[in-house]
C-alpha cells in the first residue's frame, strides 16, 4: 500500500477578515507572523509566490475532495475507505455526507476548504500591503496585484463549484463569522468572476509569472497568464449549474468570450517528486490496487461492455474488446482480468480497466502533467457555441480535437444532442485526473449523478463549530433528493 502523505492544515479564516461575535483567527503554520511577512516588498512578493500552490493543494492532494468527487460521479471506482471514496459511492446512494467533525473523513472536505481560504487570506493581505504603500519595485507590484486577484478568483471559483455557500471576504470587505452571513454559491461565483476580470485587466506585457508560482516547466508570459485566467473564468461559469434548469440559465455568450480568449496550450504542472507539486489524488485514482475506471466510462469507449457491474457474484467478468469505439481504451487504459476490491463492499465497485496514461510520471511523482488541458478549453468553446446555436462551429472544434486525433472516433454531427454527448465523452476520457472535479461537475449539470448523491457540500462541521453551530447540516440520500442540494435523478 502506498504511503499517505501528511500535510499541515491551515485554519479557516483570516483575523480581521471575519469579524463579529465569533471572531476567528488564522493559524497558518506555513507562514511567519503577518506583521513581519508583509513589511517589505521582497517579503510580500515571496508570500504572493505561494498563493497558487496553496490552491493547488486543495485541488489535487489526496487530503482533499478530488478523489471522492471522482467516485461520486461514477468516473472512477474504489471500494477502499480512504479519502471518502467509498462513502460517496454506495449504491443506492443512501449515505449522506457525514458533516460531523468526528467523522473519520471529515478532514477531506475541511482540507480543501481551509486551503482555499488560506490562499484568500494571503491574497487579501498582499493587496492590503500594496495598497498601503509597500513597494516591490519594477513590474513586481503589478504582477503581485494581478496574481492576488487571480488567486482570489480561482479560490472562490473553486469554492463555488464545491460548496453550497461560503463567506466572501477580501482586502476591502469582512463578514461576521456566523453561518447566516455566508453567501450562496451563485453569489460566490459572481464574486470570483469579478476578481478574475480584474486580474485580466491588470495583466499586460510588462511582467511574466515565474515557473515556481504556477508549477510550470518554464516562466509564463503575461499574455499566456491572461489566457489561463480567461479559461478559469469560463470553466467556473460552465461547471457551476447544479441541474439542467440552471444549465439552461448559463450566460453562454459570456462563456464563449472567456473561452475564446483562453488557453491555446495545456497548463502543465511539473511534478517535482516532493509534496509541493504532486497531483496525489490522481495517483491514487489510477495506481494499481487503488482506483479503477468506472464501467460507465469504459462503456463510453466500448459500448459492447456493460455500463454497470451488477451487484452479484455471478456477473461475468467482461472480456477485453478487440475493436473499441474509442482507440484510447487501448492507449490510455489497461485491461485487468481480475478484481482486488472486497466483494462484501459491493460488486458494483468492480471494473476491468484502470487508467495507465500517466504511469511514467507517477512512478516517482516527477514529470509533466496537466492541471487544465488545452482540450478542456476547446470543449468550453464548443459548448458555448452549441448552446448559442452555432452547431456547425461547435462540431468543427470537436472534430479537430482529441476525439478524432487520439480516439480515432467518427466525426460528430452538428446536432445539439450529438455535440453535448461528444463533449461529455471528452471530459470523461481525455481529461482523466486533470481539472479536479470536472467529471462530477459535468454529471451534476446534466442530471446524471445517481439519485441521492450530494449536488454540493456543506461548510465543514468543524468550521460550523467555530461559528457556534451545534448541528451540522448536510446533503445526500435518496430520501432527501430534491434536485437542488441532492440529486433526484441520475444516469441509472
FENBELKA-V391188 format. One record per backbone hydrogen bond with DSSP energy under -1.0 kcal/mol. NH is the residue of the N-H (numbers start at 1). CO is the residue of the C=O. E is the energy in kcal/mol with one decimal. If there is no record, write none. Layout:
# FENBELKA-V391188
((NH & CO & E) (NH & CO & E))
This chain:
# FENBELKA-V391188
((17 & 14 & -1.7) (18 & 14 & -1.9) (19 & 175 & -2.3) (31 & 28 & -1.5) (36 & 33 & -1.4) (37 & 33 & -2.3) (38 & 34 & -2.1) (39 & 36 & -1.5) (44 & 40 & -2.4) (45 & 41 & -2.4) (46 & 42 & -2.0) (47 & 43 & -2.3) (48 & 44 & -2.6) (49 & 45 & -1.8) (50 & 47 & -1.4) (51 & 48 & -1.6) (54 & 50 & -1.7) (55 & 51 & -1.4) (56 & 52 & -3.2) (57 & 53 & -2.1) (58 & 54 & -1.6) (59 & 55 & -1.8) (60 & 56 & -3.0) (61 & 57 & -2.1) (64 & 61 & -1.5) (69 & 65 & -2.3) (70 & 66 & -1.6) (71 & 67 & -1.6) (72 & 68 & -2.1) (73 & 69 & -1.5) (74 & 71 & -1.4) (75 & 70 & -2.4) (76 & 70 & -1.4) (77 & 292 & -2.6) (85 & 82 & -2.2) (88 & 84 & -1.3) (89 & 86 & -1.8) (94 & 92 & -2.4) (97 & 475 & -2.3) (103 & 100 & -1.8) (106 & 103 & -1.9) (108 & 105 & -1.6) (110 & 106 & -1.7) (111 & 107 & -2.6) (112 & 108 & -1.4) (113 & 109 & -2.3) (114 & 110 & -3.2) (115 & 111 & -2.5) (116 & 112 & -2.2) (117 & 113 & -2.1) (118 & 114 & -2.4) (119 & 115 & -1.9) (120 & 116 & -2.0) (121 & 117 & -2.8) (122 & 118 & -2.2) (123 & 119 & -2.9) (124 & 120 & -2.4) (125 & 121 & -2.4) (126 & 122 & -2.5) (127 & 123 & -2.2) (128 & 124 & -2.3) (129 & 125 & -2.4) (130 & 126 & -2.5) (131 & 127 & -2.6) (133 & 130 & -1.1) (134 & 129 & -2.2) (140 & 137 & -2.0) (143 & 139 & -2.3) (144 & 140 & -2.6) (145 & 141 & -2.2) (146 & 142 & -2.5) (147 & 143 & -2.7) (148 & 144 & -2.1) (149 & 145 & -2.3) (150 & 146 & -2.3) (151 & 147 & -2.5) (152 & 148 & -2.3) (153 & 149 & -2.6) (154 & 150 & -2.9) (155 & 151 & -2.6) (156 & 152 & -2.4) (157 & 153 & -2.3) (158 & 154 & -2.5) (159 & 155 & -2.0) (160 & 156 & -2.4) (161 & 157 & -1.5) (162 & 158 & -1.3) (163 & 159 & -3.1) (164 & 457 & -2.3) (166 & 183 & -2.0) (170 & 173 & -1.9) (175 & 17 & -1.8) (177 & 19 & -1.1) (178 & 176 & -2.2) (181 & 178 & -1.4) (182 & 179 & -1.9) (183 & 166 & -3.2) (185 & 164 & -1.9) (188 & 184 & -1.9) (189 & 185 & -2.5) (190 & 186 & -2.0) (191 & 187 & -2.3) (192 & 188 & -2.4) (193 & 189 & -2.6) (194 & 190 & -1.9) (195 & 191 & -2.2) (196 & 192 & -2.4) (197 & 193 & -2.4) (198 & 194 & -1.9) (199 & 195 & -2.3) (200 & 196 & -2.3) (201 & 197 & -2.0) (202 & 198 & -1.8) (209 & 220 & -3.3) (213 & 210 & -1.6) (214 & 210 & -1.0) (215 & 211 & -1.5) (216 & 211 & -1.3) (220 & 209 & -2.9) (225 & 221 & -2.5) (226 & 222 & -2.1) (227 & 223 & -1.4) (228 & 224 & -2.0) (229 & 225 & -2.2) (230 & 226 & -2.2) (231 & 227 & -2.3) (232 & 228 & -2.4) (233 & 229 & -2.0) (234 & 230 & -2.3) (235 & 231 & -2.5) (236 & 232 & -1.6) (237 & 233 & -1.9) (238 & 234 & -2.2) (239 & 235 & -2.5) (240 & 236 & -1.1) (247 & 243 & -2.0) (248 & 244 & -2.1) (250 & 247 & -1.3) (252 & 250 & -1.6) (255 & 251 & -1.8) (256 & 252 & -2.5) (257 & 253 & -1.9) (258 & 254 & -2.2) (259 & 255 & -3.2) (260 & 256 & -2.8) (262 & 259 & -1.8) (267 & 372 & -2.9) (268 & 266 & -1.1) (269 & 369 & -3.0) (270 & 215 & -3.5) (271 & 269 & -1.3) (271 & 367 & -2.5) (272 & 277 & -1.1) (273 & 365 & -2.6) (280 & 278 & -2.2) (281 & 60 & -3.1) (283 & 279 & -1.1) (284 & 280 & -2.0) (285 & 281 & -1.8) (286 & 283 & -1.2) (287 & 283 & -2.6) (290 & 287 & -2.6) (291 & 284 & -2.7) (292 & 77 & -2.5) (293 & 353 & -2.1) (294 & 75 & -2.1) (297 & 294 & -1.1) (298 & 294 & -1.9) (299 & 295 & -2.8) (301 & 297 & -1.2) (302 & 298 & -2.0) (305 & 302 & -2.6) (312 & 310 & -2.0) (315 & 312 & -1.4) (325 & 301 & -1.3) (326 & 301 & -2.0) (327 & 407 & -2.8) (329 & 326 & -1.9) (330 & 327 & -1.6) (331 & 327 & -1.5) (332 & 328 & -2.8) (334 & 354 & -3.0) (336 & 352 & -2.9) (345 & 342 & -1.7) (346 & 343 & -2.2) (349 & 346 & -1.6) (350 & 347 & -2.4) (354 & 334 & -1.6) (356 & 332 & -2.9) (357 & 332 & -1.3) (359 & 356 & -1.8) (362 & 358 & -2.0) (363 & 359 & -1.2) (366 & 361 & -1.1) (367 & 271 & -2.3) (369 & 269 & -2.0) (371 & 267 & -2.5) (372 & 267 & -1.1) (377 & 373 & -1.1) (378 & 374 & -2.1) (379 & 375 & -2.4) (380 & 376 & -1.7) (381 & 377 & -2.3) (382 & 378 & -2.5) (383 & 379 & -2.8) (384 & 380 & -2.3) (385 & 381 & -1.7) (386 & 382 & -2.6) (387 & 383 & -2.2) (389 & 386 & -1.1) (390 & 385 & -3.0) (394 & 390 & -2.1) (395 & 391 & -2.5) (396 & 392 & -2.0) (397 & 393 & -1.7) (398 & 394 & -2.0) (399 & 395 & -2.8) (400 & 396 & -1.0) (401 & 398 & -1.6) (404 & 401 & -1.3) (405 & 401 & -2.5) (406 & 402 & -1.6) (407 & 402 & -2.4) (408 & 404 & -1.0) (409 & 403 & -2.0) (415 & 413 & -2.2) (419 & 415 & -2.4) (420 & 416 & -2.7) (421 & 417 & -2.2) (422 & 418 & -2.0) (423 & 419 & -2.6) (424 & 420 & -2.3) (425 & 421 & -2.1) (426 & 422 & -2.1) (427 & 423 & -2.2) (428 & 424 & -1.5) (429 & 425 & -2.4) (431 & 426 & -1.6) (434 & 431 & -2.2) (435 & 371 & -2.3) (438 & 435 & -2.2) (441 & 437 & -2.6) (442 & 438 & -2.6) (443 & 439 & -2.6) (444 & 440 & -2.3) (445 & 441 & -2.2) (446 & 442 & -1.1) (447 & 444 & -1.7) (448 & 443 & -3.2) (452 & 487 & -2.7) (453 & 450 & -2.2) (455 & 485 & -2.6) (457 & 162 & -2.5) (464 & 460 & -2.2) (465 & 461 & -2.0) (466 & 462 & -1.1) (467 & 463 & -1.3) (468 & 465 & -1.6) (469 & 464 & -2.6) (477 & 452 & -2.4) (481 & 478 & -1.4) (482 & 486 & -1.0) (483 & 486 & -2.9) (487 & 453 & -3.0) (491 & 448 & -2.1))
